[in-house]
Amino acid sequence: MIIWNDIPDDPNRLPALTGDVLTEVEGRLGVKLPDDYLEALRIQNGGYVEQRDLPITWNGQDDIALVDSIAGVGLNKGLIESKALLKEWGVEDEQLIAFAGDGHFFLAFDYREGATPKIAYIDTDTEEIDVLFDSFRQFTEALTTVDMGVYEEMTPESGTEMKQGETLLNDARRLLYSDHLEDKRIGAVIWFNSLDLLEADELVRELLTWMDDKTLRETATSVIQEVIIRRKPLDQQLFEAFFETLHRQDDAYSKQRYEETMYILDNDIRVE
């Protein structure tokens, strides 16, 4: 079940859903929205969610899709914007209705096979579409809370994959600077999970070089964000470079990461 993140002034949270609004939006979209989705919206009509990590298998590799928020239902915002948003990113099929995503990917209600939608993952970079779940409920049950737990499951156990006698720092470095994407992600997570012993500057300096790489960008952004909001010691220049990079990228995903991080810092919200 979705746990909504109750953030004041959440730009994606819409007014409480009414029957009249729902009827008009469904009419304009030409679909009946699924009951399990509407159940969630009756608690909160869209907005940021606490469970942001969605484990997926894409192109034969395990990956994580970062789901920041879920669209609500409004007359001018939320799902009603899906057609224009998908078209902007090169997706023309009107039987797909996006409810989450950053532009490089979308999660969408997929009505291509009938009136009861499945949940599809749309990769706009490769123009591939894959059905991931049979229902919205299955999708929400797959989401995990953002505590890096999903990544920890990928961390090698001591005495098995980690070389005997190798220091934690050397092992993290070996993986972080590997040529293999999955090793790089694991190295970043090992380092992050060991910040009580290791300093963050070298990790963040390397992750900043990943942020223009579409295959590593979300991992880099998520880990740096966690370093910052968990108040780990970090060189001020690296701190500023992270926000400057988000500004330079100037897209919806980067804007959300910036606004969310600044909100947590400005309001002194403690993240453990």
C-alpha positions as CSV (number, residue, x, y, z in Angstrom):
1,M,0.0,0.0,0.0
2,I,1.2,3.5,-0.8
3,I,2.5,5.6,2.1
4,W,2.0,9.2,1.0
5,N,4.7,11.6,2.1
6,D,2.8,14.4,3.8
7,I,4.9,17.4,2.6
8,P,3.3,20.8,2.9
9,D,3.0,22.7,-0.5
10,D,3.7,19.4,-2.4
11,P,3.2,20.7,-6.0
12,N,1.9,17.3,-7.1
13,R,-0.7,16.9,-4.4
14,L,-4.2,17.9,-5.7
15,P,-7.4,18.8,-3.9
16,A,-9.4,16.0,-2.5
17,L,-10.9,13.9,-5.3
18,T,-14.7,14.4,-5.9
19,G,-17.1,12.3,-7.9
20,D,-17.7,15.1,-10.4
21,V,-14.0,15.6,-11.1
22,L,-13.5,11.9,-11.5
23,T,-16.4,11.5,-13.9
24,E,-15.2,14.4,-16.1
25,V,-11.5,13.2,-16.1
26,E,-12.5,9.6,-17.0
27,G,-14.7,11.0,-19.7
28,R,-11.9,13.1,-21.2
29,L,-9.4,10.2,-21.0
30,G,-11.9,7.7,-22.3
31,V,-11.2,5.1,-19.7
32,K,-12.4,3.8,-16.3
33,L,-9.6,4.3,-13.8
34,P,-8.8,1.2,-11.7
35,D,-10.4,0.9,-8.2
36,D,-7.1,0.2,-6.4
37,Y,-5.6,3.4,-7.8
38,L,-8.7,5.4,-6.8
39,E,-8.6,3.9,-3.3
40,A,-5.1,5.4,-2.8
41,L,-6.3,8.8,-4.2
42,R,-9.1,8.9,-1.7
43,I,-6.5,9.0,1.0
44,Q,-4.4,11.7,-0.8
45,N,-4.9,12.9,-4.3
46,G,-1.4,12.4,-5.7
47,G,1.9,13.6,-4.5
48,Y,5.2,12.4,-3.1
49,V,5.4,8.9,-1.7
50,E,7.7,7.4,0.9
51,Q,8.3,4.2,-1.1
52,R,10.4,5.5,-4.0
53,D,12.4,2.4,-5.1
54,L,10.9,0.1,-7.7
55,P,13.0,-3.0,-8.4
56,I,12.7,-3.9,-12.1
57,T,14.4,-6.2,-14.6
58,W,15.2,-4.2,-17.8
59,N,17.1,-5.5,-20.8
60,G,18.1,-8.5,-18.8
61,Q,19.6,-6.6,-15.9
62,D,18.3,-5.8,-12.4
63,D,17.7,-2.1,-11.9
64,I,15.9,0.4,-9.7
65,A,13.3,2.9,-11.0
66,L,13.0,5.9,-8.8
67,V,9.3,6.7,-8.3
68,D,9.2,10.1,-6.6
69,S,5.5,10.8,-6.8
70,I,2.3,9.5,-8.3
71,A,-0.1,11.6,-10.3
72,G,-3.5,12.4,-8.9
73,V,-6.8,13.2,-10.7
74,G,-7.6,16.9,-11.4
75,L,-9.3,18.8,-14.1
76,N,-6.1,20.5,-15.3
77,K,-3.3,18.6,-13.5
78,G,-2.3,15.0,-12.8
79,L,-3.4,12.2,-15.2
80,I,-5.1,14.6,-17.5
81,E,-1.6,15.9,-18.5
82,S,-0.5,12.4,-19.6
83,K,-1.3,12.7,-23.3
84,A,0.7,15.9,-23.8
85,L,3.6,14.7,-21.5
86,L,4.0,11.4,-23.4
87,K,3.7,13.1,-26.7
88,E,6.5,15.5,-25.7
89,W,8.7,12.4,-25.1
90,G,7.8,10.7,-28.3
91,V,5.0,8.3,-27.1
92,E,1.9,8.6,-29.2
93,D,-0.3,5.7,-28.0
94,E,-3.3,7.2,-26.2
95,Q,-4.1,3.9,-24.6
96,L,-1.1,4.5,-22.3
97,I,-1.8,6.9,-19.4
98,A,1.3,7.9,-17.4
99,F,1.0,8.3,-13.6
100,A,4.7,8.4,-12.7
101,G,8.1,9.0,-14.3
102,D,10.8,11.6,-15.1
103,G,10.6,11.7,-18.9
104,H,13.4,9.2,-19.5
105,F,10.9,6.6,-18.2
106,F,7.2,6.5,-17.4
107,L,5.0,4.1,-15.5
108,A,1.6,4.0,-17.2
109,F,-1.8,2.5,-17.1
110,D,-1.8,0.2,-20.1
111,Y,-5.3,-0.1,-21.8
112,R,-4.0,-1.7,-25.0
113,E,-5.5,-5.1,-24.1
114,G,-8.8,-4.0,-22.6
115,A,-10.7,-1.9,-20.2
116,T,-8.8,-3.2,-17.1
117,P,-5.3,-1.7,-17.3
118,K,-2.0,-3.3,-16.6
119,I,1.0,-1.4,-15.5
120,A,3.6,-0.7,-18.2
121,Y,7.1,0.6,-18.0
122,I,8.0,3.0,-20.9
123,D,11.7,3.7,-21.7
124,T,11.6,6.8,-23.8
125,D,15.3,6.5,-24.6
126,T,15.0,3.1,-26.3
127,E,11.3,3.5,-27.2
128,E,10.6,0.1,-25.5
129,I,7.4,-0.7,-23.5
130,D,7.1,-3.6,-21.2
131,V,4.2,-4.7,-19.0
132,L,5.5,-5.1,-15.4
133,F,2.4,-5.7,-13.3
134,D,-1.2,-6.9,-13.8
135,S,-2.6,-4.2,-11.5
136,F,-1.8,-1.0,-9.7
137,R,-2.0,-2.9,-6.4
138,Q,0.8,-5.2,-7.5
139,F,2.9,-2.1,-8.4
140,T,2.4,-0.5,-5.0
141,E,3.3,-3.8,-3.3
142,A,6.6,-3.9,-5.2
143,L,7.6,-0.4,-4.0
144,T,10.1,-0.2,-1.2
145,T,10.9,2.5,1.3
146,V,13.9,4.7,0.6
147,D,16.4,3.3,3.1
148,M,18.9,1.8,0.6
149,G,17.6,-1.6,1.6
150,V,17.2,-2.8,-1.9
151,Y,20.7,-1.9,-2.7
152,E,22.0,-3.6,0.5
153,E,20.7,-6.9,-0.8
154,M,23.2,-6.6,-3.7
155,T,26.1,-6.1,-1.3
156,P,28.5,-9.0,-1.3
157,E,28.6,-11.0,2.0
158,S,31.9,-10.8,3.8
159,G,34.1,-13.8,3.2
160,T,32.4,-14.8,-0.1
161,E,32.6,-12.3,-2.9
162,M,34.8,-9.8,-1.0
163,K,38.4,-10.8,-1.2
164,Q,39.9,-12.3,2.0
165,G,41.9,-9.6,3.9
166,E,40.9,-6.8,1.5
167,T,40.0,-3.6,3.3
168,L,36.5,-2.2,3.0
169,L,37.8,0.9,1.2
170,N,39.8,-1.0,-1.3
171,D,36.8,-3.3,-2.1
172,A,34.5,-0.3,-2.5
173,R,37.0,1.4,-4.8
174,R,37.5,-1.7,-6.9
175,L,33.7,-1.9,-7.5
176,L,33.1,1.9,-7.8
177,Y,35.7,2.4,-10.5
178,S,34.8,-0.9,-12.4
179,D,33.9,-0.9,-16.0
180,H,30.8,-2.9,-15.2
181,L,27.6,-0.9,-14.4
182,E,26.3,-3.3,-11.8
183,D,29.6,-3.4,-10.0
184,K,29.7,0.4,-10.0
185,R,26.3,0.6,-8.4
186,I,27.3,-2.0,-5.8
187,G,30.5,-0.1,-5.0
188,A,28.5,3.1,-4.5
189,V,26.2,1.3,-2.1
190,I,28.9,-0.4,-0.1
191,W,30.7,2.9,0.3
192,F,27.4,4.7,1.3
193,N,26.5,2.0,3.8
194,S,30.0,2.4,5.3
195,L,30.1,6.1,5.8
196,D,30.6,5.7,9.5
197,L,34.1,4.4,8.6
198,L,34.7,6.0,5.2
199,E,34.5,9.7,4.2
200,A,32.0,10.8,1.6
201,D,34.1,13.2,-0.5
202,E,35.7,10.7,-2.8
203,L,32.4,8.8,-3.3
204,V,30.5,12.0,-4.2
205,R,33.2,13.3,-6.4
206,E,33.0,10.1,-8.5
207,L,29.2,10.0,-8.5
208,L,29.1,13.6,-9.8
209,T,30.8,12.3,-13.0
210,W,27.9,9.8,-13.4
211,M,25.2,12.3,-13.5
212,D,25.3,12.9,-17.3
213,D,25.2,9.1,-17.9
214,K,21.5,8.0,-18.3
215,T,22.3,4.5,-17.1
216,L,24.0,5.7,-13.8
217,R,22.3,9.0,-13.3
218,E,19.5,7.9,-10.9
219,T,21.9,5.9,-8.8
220,A,24.3,8.8,-8.5
221,T,21.6,11.3,-7.7
222,S,19.9,9.1,-5.2
223,V,23.1,8.3,-3.3
224,I,24.3,11.9,-3.2
225,Q,20.9,13.0,-2.0
226,E,21.0,10.5,0.8
227,V,24.5,11.6,1.8
228,I,23.3,15.2,2.1
229,I,19.9,14.6,3.8
230,R,21.5,12.2,6.3
231,R,24.0,15.1,7.2
232,K,27.1,13.1,6.4
233,P,30.3,15.3,6.4
234,L,30.8,16.6,2.8
235,D,33.1,19.2,1.3
236,Q,31.1,22.4,0.6
237,Q,32.3,22.6,-3.0
238,L,30.9,19.1,-3.7
239,F,27.6,20.0,-1.9
240,E,27.3,23.0,-4.2
241,A,28.4,21.1,-7.3
242,F,25.5,18.6,-6.8
243,F,22.9,21.4,-6.8
244,E,24.6,23.2,-9.7
245,T,24.4,19.9,-11.7
246,L,20.7,19.5,-11.0
247,H,20.1,23.1,-12.2
248,R,22.2,22.6,-15.3
249,Q,20.2,19.4,-16.3
250,D,17.0,21.5,-16.0
251,D,14.4,18.7,-16.3
252,A,11.5,17.5,-14.2
253,Y,13.5,14.8,-12.5
254,S,16.3,17.1,-11.5
255,K,13.9,19.8,-10.3
256,Q,12.1,17.3,-8.1
257,R,15.4,16.1,-6.6
258,Y,16.4,19.7,-5.9
259,E,13.1,20.8,-4.4
260,E,12.8,17.7,-2.2
261,T,16.4,18.0,-0.9
262,M,16.1,21.7,-0.2
263,Y,12.8,21.2,1.6
264,I,14.3,18.6,3.9
265,L,17.3,20.8,4.7
266,D,15.4,24.1,5.0
267,N,12.9,22.5,7.4
268,D,15.6,20.6,9.3
269,I,13.8,17.3,8.8
270,R,16.0,14.5,10.2
271,V,16.4,11.4,8.0
272,E,17.8,8.3,9.8
